[in-house]
Amino acid sequence: MSATPDADLAALRCEPCRGGMPALTPDAARALLPRVPGWALKDGPDRIERSFAFPDFAQAQAFAVRVGDLCEAEGHHAELRYGWGFCAVSFWTHKINGLHENDFIMAAKVNGLA
């Protein structure tokens, strides 16, 4: 893991991830989780997820677009689900079929958009 314990994850850039790298261990993922408030580990943990609440559909959609733009700029893409009053965001690193530090960096950046 490249981030120091007190580094602001949102200030870091995603590093290209190549297949064949090991995914974060469950302990390493749990250690990073407090640094991204509101997010939860899912599926073993193989992904990180958070749902954001909004007062209507238009604001949820606008947030989903901003998250999508951020993902495109960082080259690390989320799974987005949104509807009236919510936008759920999930990250995992497809090439390693699990979590990487990049997923936590992106979660921190998405928190900054909220």
Buried (B, 14 or more C-beta within 10 A) or exposed (E): EEBEEEEEBBEBEBEEBEEEEEBBEBEBBEBBBEBBEEBEBEEEBBBBBBBBEBEEEEBBBBBBEBBBEBBEEBEBBBEBBBEEEBBBBBBBBEBBEBBBBBBBBBBBBBBEEB
